[in-house]
Amino acid sequence: MRGEAREYNSPNQTGYLPVCYLRGRTMQMKILTISLSRKIKVNSFVKMMHASISVIAIIILVMPGSGLGWSSKDLLLFERVHQKAIENVLKNKVNSKDLKILQDQQVIVDNAQKAEQSFKHAMTGIKSGQQENIERPIFIQEANNFVKNNLNKAIDAFKDGHEQEAYEFLGKAIHTLQDGTSPAHNPFQTWSDDEGIVAIAVHLSKERIYPDDKSVRAKLEGVVQWAYDIFVKNVTLPDNYFDTDGQLLLPSTYLK
């Protein structure tokens, strides 16, 4: 009967397929099926991992206190940019205790993320119905006041022997100046409490790692040295740190 499996030791011309051939093809099909199954499982696992990483990244980007400015959190896919710049500049100028105080302030300031607190991050906070051209000058002046007041408090506290408080105030001032060097902030770009996930993700993606651009890095580290020099009275305490357009008034001597 056609289709009946018979034993043959070699191919023949009877029209029947030898059983050994059928068994061999069956084994090959099983191996192929197993191979494909494993490949599909591996591909599914890889896709699942990629999806998981994407979800984790989005969660990190939108979680409260993630930081609208250079990153200060030690999280997946992020570097502690604020702290790293402080360490790079001041590790040989202040002791480890005071260095940690300065670095800890970066996280504390980054917890202030409401629109009306945007001056701490060298940005313009916008609420519904407000106009950018009206609000920007206000936030620029508030940022100037915030930096100057904290530097004054730091100088006074250190003079009075309150070293920890002095470095806490200095750390706050440094934070705002550092954020003023961020390409995602300069010059006092707008931010609101209603920003969507995509806007937040795009914003923070520009600031999550230490800058490769030499000019940006020079400003980031330059403002740390500038604030420290003001603190130890190597240079005069300025009235303003940002001009009326929101541009940082960092002296060119710090752009090395």
C-alpha positions as CSV (number, residue, x, y, z in Angstrom):
1,M,0.0,0.0,0.0
2,R,1.2,3.5,-0.9
3,G,2.5,5.2,2.2
4,E,3.3,2.0,4.0
5,A,6.6,2.1,5.8
6,R,9.0,-0.8,4.8
7,E,12.5,-1.5,5.8
8,Y,15.1,-0.6,3.2
9,N,18.8,-0.3,3.6
10,S,19.2,2.1,0.6
11,P,17.0,4.3,-1.5
12,N,14.9,2.5,-4.1
13,Q,12.5,3.3,-6.8
14,T,9.4,1.7,-5.4
15,G,7.9,5.1,-4.5
16,Y,8.1,4.3,-0.8
17,L,10.3,6.2,1.7
18,P,12.6,3.9,3.7
19,V,11.8,3.7,7.5
20,C,15.4,4.7,8.3
21,Y,15.0,7.9,6.2
22,L,11.6,8.7,7.9
23,R,13.2,8.1,11.3
24,G,16.1,10.3,10.4
25,R,13.9,13.1,9.2
26,T,11.7,12.8,12.3
27,M,14.7,13.1,14.5
28,Q,15.9,16.2,12.5
29,M,12.5,17.7,12.8
30,K,12.5,17.1,16.6
31,I,16.0,18.7,16.9
32,L,14.9,21.6,14.8
33,T,11.7,22.0,16.9
34,I,13.7,22.0,20.1
35,S,16.2,24.4,18.7
36,L,13.5,26.8,17.5
37,S,11.7,26.5,20.8
38,R,14.8,27.4,22.8
39,K,15.5,30.3,20.4
40,I,12.0,31.6,20.8
41,K,12.3,31.3,24.6
42,V,15.7,33.1,24.6
43,N,14.3,35.9,22.3
44,S,11.3,36.2,24.5
45,F,13.5,36.5,27.6
46,V,15.6,39.1,26.0
47,K,12.6,41.1,24.9
48,M,11.2,40.7,28.4
49,M,14.4,42.0,29.9
50,H,14.5,45.0,27.5
51,A,10.9,45.8,28.4
52,S,11.7,45.5,32.1
53,I,14.7,47.8,31.9
54,S,12.6,50.3,30.0
55,V,9.8,50.2,32.6
56,I,12.4,50.6,35.4
57,A,14.0,53.5,33.6
58,I,10.6,55.3,33.2
59,I,9.8,54.7,36.9
60,I,13.1,56.2,37.9
61,L,12.6,59.1,35.6
62,V,9.2,60.0,36.9
63,M,9.6,59.1,40.6
64,P,9.3,62.1,43.0
65,G,12.7,63.7,43.8
66,S,14.4,62.2,40.8
67,G,15.9,65.6,40.3
68,L,15.2,68.3,37.7
69,G,18.8,69.1,37.1
70,W,22.1,67.2,37.0
71,S,21.4,63.8,38.7
72,S,22.1,63.5,42.4
73,K,20.6,60.1,43.0
74,D,22.5,56.8,43.0
75,L,20.0,54.9,40.8
76,L,20.0,52.5,37.9
77,L,21.2,54.3,34.7
78,F,22.1,57.4,36.6
79,E,25.3,58.9,38.0
80,R,25.6,61.2,41.0
81,V,26.7,64.2,38.8
82,H,26.4,66.9,41.5
83,Q,28.4,64.9,44.0
84,K,31.0,63.8,41.5
85,A,31.7,67.4,40.5
86,I,32.1,68.4,44.1
87,E,34.5,65.6,44.8
88,N,36.5,66.3,41.7
89,V,37.0,69.9,42.7
90,L,37.2,69.9,46.5
91,K,38.5,66.4,47.5
92,N,41.9,67.9,48.3
93,K,40.6,71.1,49.9
94,V,38.0,69.9,52.5
95,N,38.0,66.9,54.8
96,S,35.9,63.8,54.0
97,K,33.2,64.8,56.6
98,D,32.6,68.2,55.1
99,L,32.8,66.8,51.6
100,K,30.0,64.4,52.5
101,I,27.9,67.3,53.9
102,L,28.2,69.1,50.6
103,Q,27.3,66.0,48.7
104,D,24.3,65.2,50.9
105,Q,22.8,68.6,50.3
106,Q,22.5,67.8,46.6
107,V,19.9,65.1,47.3
108,I,18.1,67.4,49.8
109,V,17.7,70.3,47.3
110,D,16.7,67.8,44.6
111,N,13.7,66.8,46.7
112,A,12.2,70.3,46.1
113,Q,10.5,69.7,42.8
114,K,7.4,71.8,42.8
115,A,7.1,74.4,40.0
116,E,7.4,77.3,42.5
117,Q,10.7,75.8,43.7
118,S,12.2,75.8,40.3
119,F,14.6,78.7,41.1
120,K,16.6,76.3,43.2
121,H,17.3,74.4,40.0
122,A,17.9,77.5,37.8
123,M,14.6,77.0,36.0
124,T,11.4,79.0,35.6
125,G,8.3,77.5,37.2
126,I,5.1,77.9,35.3
127,K,1.6,77.2,36.5
128,S,-1.6,77.2,34.6
129,G,-2.4,80.7,33.1
130,Q,1.1,82.1,33.8
131,Q,3.2,83.6,31.1
132,E,6.9,82.7,30.6
133,N,8.1,86.2,29.8
134,I,6.6,87.4,33.1
135,E,7.7,84.6,35.3
136,R,11.3,84.1,34.1
137,P,12.7,87.4,35.5
138,I,11.1,86.6,38.8
139,F,12.7,83.1,39.0
140,I,16.1,84.5,37.9
141,Q,16.0,87.0,40.8
142,E,14.9,84.3,43.2
143,A,17.8,82.1,42.2
144,N,20.2,85.0,42.7
145,N,18.8,85.6,46.1
146,F,18.9,81.9,47.0
147,V,22.5,81.5,46.1
148,K,23.6,84.8,47.7
149,N,21.7,84.2,50.9
150,N,23.1,80.6,51.3
151,L,26.6,81.8,50.7
152,N,26.2,84.6,53.3
153,K,24.8,82.1,55.8
154,A,27.7,79.7,55.1
155,I,30.3,82.4,55.7
156,D,28.6,83.6,58.9
157,A,28.1,80.1,60.2
158,F,31.7,79.2,59.6
159,K,32.9,82.4,61.3
160,D,30.7,81.5,64.3
161,G,32.2,78.0,64.5
162,H,29.2,76.1,63.1
163,E,31.1,74.2,60.5
164,Q,28.4,71.6,59.7
165,E,25.8,74.3,59.1
166,A,28.3,76.3,57.0
167,Y,28.8,73.4,54.6
168,E,25.1,72.7,54.4
169,F,24.5,76.3,53.3
170,L,27.4,76.1,50.9
171,G,26.1,72.8,49.4
172,K,22.7,74.4,48.7
173,A,24.3,77.4,46.9
174,I,26.5,75.0,44.8
175,H,23.5,73.0,43.7
176,T,21.7,75.9,42.1
177,L,24.9,77.1,40.4
178,Q,25.5,73.6,39.1
179,D,22.0,73.3,37.7
180,G,22.6,76.6,35.9
181,T,25.3,74.8,33.8
182,S,22.9,72.1,32.6
183,P,22.0,72.2,28.9
184,A,18.4,71.2,29.9
185,H,18.1,74.2,32.2
186,N,20.1,77.1,30.7
187,P,18.9,79.8,30.4
188,F,16.1,79.2,33.0
189,Q,13.9,77.0,30.8
190,T,10.3,76.5,31.9
191,W,9.0,73.7,34.1
192,S,5.6,72.9,35.4
193,D,3.9,70.4,37.7
194,D,2.0,69.1,34.8
195,E,4.9,67.8,32.7
196,G,4.2,64.4,31.1
197,I,6.2,61.3,31.4
198,V,7.9,61.8,27.9
199,A,8.9,65.4,28.8
200,I,10.4,64.3,32.1
201,A,12.2,61.4,30.5
202,V,13.7,63.6,27.7
203,H,14.7,66.2,30.3
204,L,16.4,63.8,32.6
205,S,18.0,61.8,29.9
206,K,20.2,64.8,29.1
207,E,21.4,65.0,32.7
208,R,21.8,61.5,34.1
209,I,25.5,61.0,33.4
210,Y,28.6,63.1,33.9
211,P,29.1,65.4,30.9
212,D,31.5,64.4,28.2
213,D,31.5,67.9,26.6
214,K,34.6,69.7,28.0
215,S,33.0,73.1,28.0
216,V,30.0,71.9,29.9
217,R,32.2,70.0,32.4
218,A,34.4,73.1,32.9
219,K,31.3,75.1,33.8
220,L,29.9,72.4,36.1
221,E,33.2,72.1,38.0
222,G,34.0,75.8,37.7
223,V,30.9,76.9,39.7
224,V,31.9,74.5,42.5
225,Q,35.3,76.2,42.7
226,W,33.7,79.7,42.4
227,A,31.3,79.1,45.3
228,Y,34.1,77.6,47.4
229,D,36.4,80.6,46.7
230,I,33.5,83.0,47.8
231,F,33.0,80.9,50.9
232,V,36.7,81.1,51.9
233,K,36.8,84.8,50.8
234,N,39.3,84.3,48.0
235,V,36.9,86.4,45.9
236,T,34.3,89.0,46.7
237,L,30.7,87.9,47.3
238,P,28.7,89.0,44.1
239,D,25.2,90.4,44.2
240,N,24.1,88.3,41.2
241,Y,25.1,84.9,39.7
242,F,22.8,85.0,36.7
243,D,22.2,87.9,34.4
244,T,18.8,89.2,33.4
245,D,18.6,86.6,30.6
246,G,19.3,83.8,33.0
247,Q,22.9,83.2,31.8
248,L,25.4,82.2,34.4
249,L,27.9,84.9,35.4
250,L,30.8,82.6,36.0
251,P,34.1,84.5,35.6
252,S,36.2,83.2,32.7
253,T,39.1,82.4,35.0
254,Y,37.1,79.3,36.2
255,L,36.6,77.9,32.6
256,K,39.8,75.8,32.5
